[in-house]
């Protein structure tokens, strides 16, 4: 695995090789200590004070004797770690996919041209993924966004997505074994601002008719959780761009309606009379465009309009539990002042809620 990934920490090795063992990291530490003594691997320091282990010359010779392909005789002694956080995220994402049963080509393998990646040139620049994951006959192109990218660079990635998803066949998994196709593209970042930039690039491309909206269901953004000590915290939370944009549009519409009904003035539900509480509840349900058939079934009454709903709730005080309704109204009123839009805070909340 060290040969395949280029370099791994003991935490990563423990998660990868002993995933069901609580002492996996300890097992990896002991194994690496023995391999260090044999000079099969080399310890490299990281900026956070931790260490990554790379393949040594003796380890490379051992693997070559075993017939493991694509092993350099010098091992990885000359390997550079100029972007350690980017490499960390790439490795952790690759491990997540391996643990889910995918076939994976790591960032190290992709850079050494060992992955089944077509030559894609967008705007004069050759593009390759950071990680490739495959399940069945469907491949996922994975991009790790750890640094600022210009609009031009992001537009190139939109071009890549448009190219690889052009002939996407929803039934490709049932095709013959030779028919392997790209089925999805995923952007992973620890900073939500990077994902906001990605979403904005795709949204702009759709507006400019350079990318089909329907393809956005196959493009996802994933928010990674990493501690200050570079510890990976669970698999990233993820959402497709089309679902995010739909949620954004829906909640913006809901916010506008709430502000219309309540005139931007805060309402304290605990001080309202029953009639006022009923009107407030009905207004929120109308702003949410709540299904009238579902309300009719829930209330066991024929409700054909929101005005009829207001009258019903006014005339039937026992149908409203005052405490529950007050809590509901307070929660929904938070939407009135929420910063809904294409920004980092909102994207983080929607991804985590999803």
N, C-alpha and C positions, 0 to 999 in steps of 0.2 A: 504493500500500500504506500509506503514511503516512496518507492520508485514511481508509482503511478501518479501520486499527488505532487511530487517534487520535494515537498517538505511538510511535515505534520507535527503538531504539538502532542504531548502525551494525553491531554484532555481529548483531542480529536481522535487519536488512536484508540483510546478507551471507549469512546462513543461508537466508533466505527466497528471495532473488532470484538468488543464485549458489551453490546448494547443492552443486554438484559441483566447485566451484573452490576450491582451497586458499587463494587470495588474495581470497576473497569479501568479507571484512571490509575489506580495503584498497580494493577496488572501491567498496564502499559509502561509505567515508570520502571518497574522491575525488569521488564523485557528490554527496554531501551538501555538500562544500565548494563545489562549483559552484552548487548550489541555494541555499546560504546567500548567496553573492555576488549572486545574482539576487533575493534576498529572497523566494524561493518557499517556504522553510521557516524555522522559528525554532528556535533551540537553547535547551533548558531543562535546567538543572542537576539532578542527582539527589543524594540524601543520601550515596551511596557515592563521590561525586566524579565519576561518569560523567555522560553527557548523553543526553537523549532529544530527538528531532526531531519537531516538530509542523508542521502545515500553516499556512503564512502566507497573508496576504490575496492576494498576487500569485499564489501557487500555487493558491489556491482559484479565482481568476478564470480561470487557465489551464485548470484541469480543467473548469470550467463551460463554457468555450468549446468544449472537446472533447466536451461532451455527457455528461460523467460525472454521474450522478444523485446527489441527496442531499448536495450540497456546500454548506456555509454560505458566504455571501459574505465573512464575516470570517475564514474558515479556523478554526483551532483556537487562536487567540491567547489566548482566555479559558479554555482547558481547564485543569482542576485536576488535579494529581497528588498528592492527599492520601493515597493508599494505593499508593505506588510498587511495593512488593513484590508486592502482589496483582495489580496491572496487569502487572507483569513476568511472573508465572507464567501469567496468562491469555493474554498474547501468545505466550509460548513454547509453550504447549499448542496454541494455535490454529495456530502455524507447524508444529508436529509433525504435526497432522492434515492441513494443506494439503500437506505434503511426502509424505504417505501417499496422496494422491489424493482426499481428502474435499472436499466443498463445506463452507465454514466461514463462520459469522457470528461476528465478533469480539465481545469484551466491549463495545467502543465502539459497534458496530452494534446489539447487543442493547439497550443502554441508550437508544439513539435510536429504538427500536421499529422497526428495519429487518429484524429476524429473524422467521421464521415461527413465532412462539411463541404458544400459546393462553393465554387468561387463566385462570390457575389460582389459586384462592383457598383457602388452607389455614389454618384456625383464625383467620379474619378478616384474613389478610395476603396481599396479592398477591405471587406468587412468579414470578420469571423466572430463567433460567439465567445463568451467567457467559459461557459460550461454547456455541455450537450447532455440531455437526458432522454432516454427512449424507453417506452413501454409498448410491447407488441410491435406494431409497425408504425407507430406515431412518435415523432421526435419533438422535443421542446428546445427552443433556442433561448438561452439564459444570458442576460446581461446584468452585470453588477455595476451599479451607479454609486461610486464612492467619491467622485470629484466633480467639480463644476464642468458642465459641457455647454458649449456655445449652441445657439439656435441651429447653426449649420450642422454641427455634429449630431444633434438630436434629430434633425430632418433626415440625415443619412440613415439613422436607425428606423425611422418611419418608413423610409424607402426599402430597407431590409425586410421589415414586417410585411409590407405590401408585396414584395417579391416572393417571400417564402410561403405566404398564405394565399397566393393567387390561385393555386390549383388545389386548395385544401378540400379533401374529400371526406365528408363526415363518416363514410363507411370504410375508410382506409384500413381500419383495424381488422376488417373482415377480408381484406384483399390477400393476394398471394404473398409469399414471404419475400419476394423480390421488390414489392411495391412499398418502400419505406418513404414516408412523406413528413414534412414539417406540419405539425398540428397546432402549435401554440408558441407564443413568445412571452417570456416573463422578465420583468425588470425588478431587481432586488436592491434595496438600499437601507442603510441604517438611519439616514437623515431623510425625513419626509419631504424636505424641500427639493431633494433630487427627484423624488417621485412626482411631485407637483409639476416640475419642469417637463417630465416625460408625458404626463397626462395632457398638459397644455400643448405640447408639440403635436400629439395625435389629434386633439380637438381642433387645432388650427388647420391641420392637414385635411380633416373632414370638411371644415368650413370652406376650404379652398378647392374642394372636390379632388384632392390628391390621394385620398384614402377613403375606402368605403366604410360607412358606419357599421355595417353588419360584421365586419372583420374584428371590430373592437371586442367582441365577446371572446376572442381567442388571444387577446393581449391582456396580460395582468400585471399589476404592480404589487409588490410584496415588501412589507416593512419589517426589517430584521431588528431583533433586540440584542444589543451587545452591551455588556457592562464596561465601565471605564478600564477594567483590566483585560478587556478583549475576550470576555467569556460569553459564549453563545447561549442565549436564553430561549430555548424551545424553537420549533420551526417558525418562520416568518408568517405573520398574518397577511392574507392575500385577498385581492378582489379584482375582478376583470374591469377594464376601463369602461365598458358600456354600462355595467351595473353601477359603477361609481357615478358616472355622468347622469344616469337616470335618477339615482338617489339625490344627487345635487339639484337637479331640475325640480324634482318632486318636492323637496323640502323648501326650496326657494319659493315655489308657488304657495306652499302651505304657510310659510312665514308671511308672505304678502297678504294672504287672506286673513290671517290672525291679526295683523296690524290694522287691516281694514275694519274688522269686527270690533276690535278693542281700542282703536284709535291711539295706539302706542301708550295708553295709560295703564299702569299696573292695577290689577284687581286683587284684593285680598278675599279669597273665597270664604274664609271664616266669618266675614262680616256681612255676607249677602243673605237676603231673605230667600225662602224656598223658590219663589218665582224667579228671582234674579239668578239663583244658582241653576235653575232649569234652563233659563235663557242662555247662560254662559256655557253650559254643557252642550246645548244644541248648537250654538255658534261654533264651538270647537269641532264638533262632529261634522258640521257643514264645511268648515275650512279644510278638514281632512278628506272631504268627499267620501265619507263613510258610507258603505253600501246600505241602501234603505231596506233591501230585502233581508239582509242579515240583521238589521235593527228590528224589523218586524218580527222575525223569528225569535230574537232574544227577548223582546218585550211582550211577545204573544199578542200583538195588535197589528192592525193594518196601518202601516206608516208609508204614505205615498209622497210626502214632501217634508222638508225640514221645518216648515211652518207648522205642519201637523205634528211633527215631533215635539216642537216647543210646547204646543198646547197640551199634548199628552203628558209630558213631564211635569208641566204646571199643575195639571188636574190629578196627577197620581203621585203625591209626595212620598208614598211608601216605596215607590220604585227607585228612589234615589237614596243611597246611603250617604249621608252628608259628609262623613269623614273621608270615605273612599273617593267621592266625587271631588272634594276639596284638594286631596293629594294629586288626583289626576290633573286637575286644572293647573295647579302649581307647576307640575312637570311640563305640561304642554306650553305654559307661558314662557318657559325658559327659551323656547324656540324663537320667541319674538326678539330677544336680544342676542341670539347666537350669531357668531361670525360665520355664516354659511357662504361658502364660495370655494374657489380653487386656491386654497391656502393650506399650509402645512398642518395647522391645528385641526382643521375640519377633515382633511384627508386621513390623518392619524385616527381620529375618532371613528370615522366610518369604517376604515379597515378593521380596527379592533372590535367594533360592534358587529361587523359582518361575520 
